[in-house]
Amino acid sequence: MSILQWNDLIEEKSREHGVDPQLVRGVMYQESRGNASAVSPKGARGLMQLMPATAKGLGVKDPF
């Protein structure tokens, strides 16, 4: 997996939410290495490794 495959989405959503796209790339790389199917031993999920309760609190229906 590669973060580069997510570049268009990162750019779009970063602009939309006023977040530095480099920060998003850095978090995605550190948390999942760009693997959208990643699940940690503690249950964090997806590219940004959201815990289920955090995802729910943020209104994320599918963290993957």
Secondary structure, DSSP 4 states (H G I P E B T S, - for coil): --GGGGHHHHHHHHHHHT--HHHHHHHHHHHHTT-TT-B-TT--BTTTTB-HHHHHHTT-S---
